[in-house]
């Protein structure tokens, strides 16, 4: 991914998302690249199946009283949430001076569903709305790490102040691609760091040479560090660096061990293709 290639930013939300926050973040990215903003509201088929069961009930966190949940009730709720997302997309696009579009997809949270969305970068919000600030439902999207067909930003945090954008460079990583993406995603106040996993000096030298060439036009400095090969030690070092964004080559994320590492990392993750 590079700035010149980003023409359309898509944001995918479902009923668990804090829609306005997610759309606002996606719009800020689209403005950075002067790209079109596209919103997709996913009507989760599993919720409709639940509503069709005889024991399906709805409850609020503040009350122990439950009510029946019918398919018609869920249609109304889903329609209202979809309309709210459409308004949020429209308002955010007007605020940032962007072209925009919106669609509704009735499917399961899956790689197949995401394949229906056309965009240069797909933003998925896996930070569900808080319920009474005490409990968060698990996100169906979080399990899809590494399965997306395009460059994907997995949002796990609320908007944060500037921090460290960490580029993870493995043995099979396309160094130019992930470094360019890290530079492109970094905000003005962010630091950019690169962690070269595997302890191979030649990899470090090649990565530093790539960084010098790619970062010069953007006038950004990248700090390099040699890291462990993988597993618990690599995860520990990533957590110590406490990045706001981890940039990873999606081909590395296809490895099961690497995917487990990513699901344990609680920062935002950019999977680059």
C-alpha angles and dihedrals in degrees: 000000000000133000093255092056099051107097101143130034116193126196120200120202136170135186093287096057129102086234101190093050093046093049091047092055093047091049091053089055092047090051090053090060097029087240133154116264118225124185127201123189111199116212101207110228090207090064091054090050089051091051089054094058118096093235096048110131136170123219137178123227091235097051135051091208113106129199132202116267117214131182089251091054091051092048089057093048093046092046091052092049092048090050090049091053092048090053091047091051092048094048095045092048091050091049093052097035094244135147111243146186136182139203142173121228122194106203143097122287095263145125087259091057092049090051087068091064116087115207143121090234125019119205117204120188111214095165101099124207114274119248109216086333088278110087139029124198114233114261120242089209096059093073091059095072110144096011100093121112096221142032103302133192112206109202113208101156140058114251107292138194117264116296141145125322103205120202112201113209118194133178094273097035120130092232097194092050098050095040092051089049092050091051091047094050097045115105120221094266097043125106117223120219133174124210112199105204121207104044095251111147093204090058091052092051093048092048092050091051090051091048093052091054097043100040098048096080091048092043092228125144120220121203115212131209133176110235138190121275097255147286125073095344093055092047090049092053092047090052091048090055089049097205123194088214132023115202114204137173105246091222088064090048089060089073108096094224091049091048090054089053091053094050089054092052109090099197125094112282129210113201106200123209 
